[in-house]
Amino acid sequence: MAIQIAFVVLGLAVLLIAGDLLVRGAVGLASALKIPALIVSLTVVAFGTSAPEMFVSVEAVLSGSAGIALGNIVGSNIANILLVLGVPALIYPISAHVTGLRRHGVFMLLATAVFCAFAYRQGQLQLSSGLILFAGIILYITYMWIRAARGMADDPVIDDPSEYAESARLGPKILLFLAAGLIGLPAGAHLLVTNAAELAAVLGVREAVIGLTVVAFGTSLPELATVTAAAFHKKSDVAMGGVVGSNIFNLLAVGGVAGMAGVSRFDPDSLVLDMPVMIATTIAISVYIFLRRDIGRVSGALMFLAYVAFIAALAIDAGL
């Protein structure tokens, strides 16, 4: 079991490093080609930062471990809300007074509703549902593009590509980053999924549990570290938009890719425990968004405890 855990951690590390290198290389290439920053933000950065989750989902579905793919999507959304917002809020309040955040809150609720409809009515993601979900992310990006192109207010979900920019000229460094990302992502995904499936078999638990915990927590770590660092500097006002955008991409882009890659079936335990928790956390954070209530220390503590309780419930349900 120790070997599988070590390789899962190694796979996660390779994924996250390769994903970051791919984004940096792609942003550098786009800058060298004089592609407008808005297009870079809505395409290269948006999809690039979700690349680790996408590669994991595709590898999991193709290798017959769809539970890991679905667990990663659901678990990442839960971790994004309860951990990425909850833990930094213990340091400094997370602001919900962000222009345009309510619009994205509506999109998040709609994406969650569509994803859950496929889960409870069809019991699976397949080609048709994958195409519908992916069409949703295209519509979402198009909507943001139209608003931004019209010179409307700054969007809380659009990332600034300058933080990923390495150079405005095409050179060996950019090409090296691209190559490392394109090679590292599938390699890391294969290493992670293969050993995660073996770990689930050794522990005697459903594969979704590994996706909900180890994989989801690992892929949420970079954002958790970023928001926590911002909280120490009392600059956590962009955290809410980042989490909402990430959750929308998980449901529509990653879920869409998983559906298009093959059939991913939800197991009964997921429909009873995992999905209701994701729905509850999504509704809870939406209340903060629509009422424009900051997430303070008390709320942050409750969110963190809720995540601990969720992990404990998974362990009890798995008989660990």
N, C-alpha and C positions, 0 to 999 in steps of 0.2 A: 504493500500500500504506500510506503514511503517513496518508492520509485515513481509511482503514478502521480503523487502529490508534487514531487519535485519537477516532473516533466510538465504538469499542468501550470505550475508557477512559471517555468521557463517559457512555455508556449504563450502565456499571457504577456510576459516581458517582451518577447520577440514581436508579438502583435502590436503592442502599444508603441514600441520604438519604431517599428516599420511603418505604422500608420502615421506617426508624426513626421517621419522622413518623407513619406509619400506626399503629404500635404505641403511640406516645405518645398520639395522639389517641384510639385505641380504649380504652386503659387509662383515660384521663381520662373518657371517656364512661361506661365501666363503673363507675367510682368515683362519678360524679355520679348514676348510676342505683342506687347502693347495692348493686351486685352483689358477692357475697363474694370476697375476695382469692384464695381457692383456685380458684374457677371462672375468674377472670381469668387466673391463672397457667397453668392447664391448657388454656385455649382461646385467649384473645386473645393472650397473650404467646407461647405455644408455636407457634401457627400464624402469628402476625404476624412473628416473627423468621425464619420460613422462607418468608415471602412473596416475597422477591426470587427465590429458587430456583424457587418454584412458577410465578411469572409467566414466568420465562425458559423453563421446561420447556413450559408451555402454548403460548407464542408460537412456540417452536422446532418443536413437533409440528405446530401448525396451519399454519406456513409451509413445511412440508416439510423442515425441517432437524433431524430427530429425533436425529441424531448429537450435536448440541450439547446436547440435553436429557439424553441418556444419559451423555455425557461429563461434564456438570456434576455429575450425581449421583455417579458413580464417582470422578471427580477430587476432588470436595469431601470425600468420605469419606477418601480417601488423604491429602489436604492437612491435614484436621483432625487426623489421627493423627501424621503425620510432621513437619508444620510447627507446628501449633497447640500440640502437646505437646512436640515436639522442640526447637524454638528457645527457648522459655521455660525449658526444663530446663537449658539451658546457663548460665542465670543463677541459678536456684534450683530444687532438686528438686521434681518434681510428685508429690504424695502420692497413693497408692492406698489409704491407710488411711481410707477414707470409708464410713460406715455406709450400707448398702443398695446400694452400688455393684455388688456381685456380681450382684444380681437384674437390674440393668439390663444388665450384661454378657451375661447369658443371653439377654435380649431382643434385644440387638444381634446376637448369633450367629444366633439364629433368623431375624431379619429379613434378615440377609445370606444365609442358606441359602435362604430363600424367593425372594429377588430373583435369586440365582444360578441357582436351579432354572428360573425362567422364562427366563433368559438362555440356558442351555445346552440345555434341553429344547424350548422353543418358539422360541428365537432372537429373541424380540421381546416387547414389552409391548403389550397390547391391552386392550379393554374388560374382559374377564373377569379378566385378571391385575391390571389397575388396580383393579378393585373389591375383589379379594382383598387387595391390598396396603393399600388405604385402610381396609378393614375391620380390618386389623391395627393401624393407628394408633389407631382408635377403641377397640379392645379394650385397647390399651396405656394410653391416657389414662384409660379407665374403671377399669383396675386401679390406677393411681396415685391416682385420685379416691377409690376405696373405702378404700385404705390411709390416705390423708390424712384422710378424713372420720372414720375410726375413731380418730384421734389417735395414730397410730403415729409412729415416729421421722421426723425431718426427711428429706426426699427430696433426694438430691444433684442430681437432674435438674430439679426444679421451681424456676423463677426467681422471684425476689421482684419483684412488680409495682411496688413502691414506687419502684424506680430509674427507671421509665418514667413515673411519675405527674407530671402537670403541674399539675393542679388537681382539687379534689374538687367543683367546681361547673361546670356546663355553661355555656360561654361562647364568644365568637368565636375564641379561640385554639385550643380543642379542635376546633371545626368546621373551622377553617383547616387544622390538621394532618391531619384526616381527608380533607379535599378534596385537599390536596397529595399525600397518600399514594396515594389512589385514582386520581388522574390521573397521578402520576409513575411508579407501578409499571408499568402497561402501556406508557407512553411509553418508559420506560427499557428495558424488555424488548424492545420492537420495535426500538429503536435498536441495542441490543446484538446481538440475534440476526441482524438483517439485515446488519450490517457484519461480524459474525463469520463468517457464511456466505460473504460476499464475500472476506474475508481468507483463508479456507480455499481458495477457488477460485484466488486470486492466488498463494498459496504452493504450490498443487497437493497439498494434504494432505487427509486425511479430516476431516470436520467435527468428529468426536469429539475430535481432537487439540486444537482450539481450546477445546472444552468442558472437556477434561481439564486444560488449562494456564491460559489467560488467564481464562476464566469462573470455573473452580473456585477458582483462586487469589484472584481478585477478591472472590468472595462469602465467602471464608474470612478475608479481611483484618481485618474488625471483631473477630472472635473472637481472631485472632492478636494484635491490638493490645491487647485487653482482658487476655488471659492474660499477655502479656509485661509489661504495666504492673503486674499483680498480682505477678508474679515479682520485679520490682524492689523491691516492698514486702514480699516474703517471705510472700505470702498467695495462693499458687497451689493451695491444697488443694481448691478447687471446680472446677478446670480439667477434671479427668478426667470428672466427672459431666456437665459441659457438652458435652464432645466426644462422649461416648457418646449422650447425648440427641439431639444434633444429627445424628449418623450414623443413628440410628433414624428420625428424622423425614425425613431425605433419602431413605432406602430406601422407607419405607412411605407417607409423606404425599406427597412430591414424586414418587416413582416411581408412586404410585397415581394422582395427578392426571395425570401424563404418559400413563399407560395409558388413562385415561378420556377424554383429549383426542383420542386417535387411536392409530394403530399406530406404534410406535417399534421399529425393527429394529436388533439388534446386528450390527455388521459383524465379519467373521472376525478382523481384527486385534485388535479389542476383546476377543474371547474368548480370544485367545492371550496378550495382554500386559496390558491394562488390568485386566480382571476378576481374573486371578490375583494381581496386585499388591494389589488391594483386599482379596482374601481373605486374603492373607499378612499384610498390615498389621493387619487385624481380629483374626486369630488371635494375632498378636504382642502387641497391646495387651490382649487378653483374658488372656493369660498373666500379665501384670503385675497385672491386676485380681484374678484368682483366687488368685494367690500373694501378693497385697498387697505387691508390690515397688514401691518408689518409682522414678520415672524420674530418674536422676541425670545428671550432666554427660556421662559417657561414653556412656550410652544416648541422651541427647539429641543428641550429636554423630553417632552412628551413624544415628539417625533422619533427621537433616538430610541427611547424605550419601546415605542411601537415596533421599530425595526428589530430590536433584540427579541421582542415577543414573537414576531413573525418567524425569525430564524429558529426560536425555541419550538414553535408550533410545527415547523417543518421537521425538526429533529424528532419530536414526539410522534408525529404522523408516520415517519420512516422507521420508528422503532429503535432509534439510536440511543 
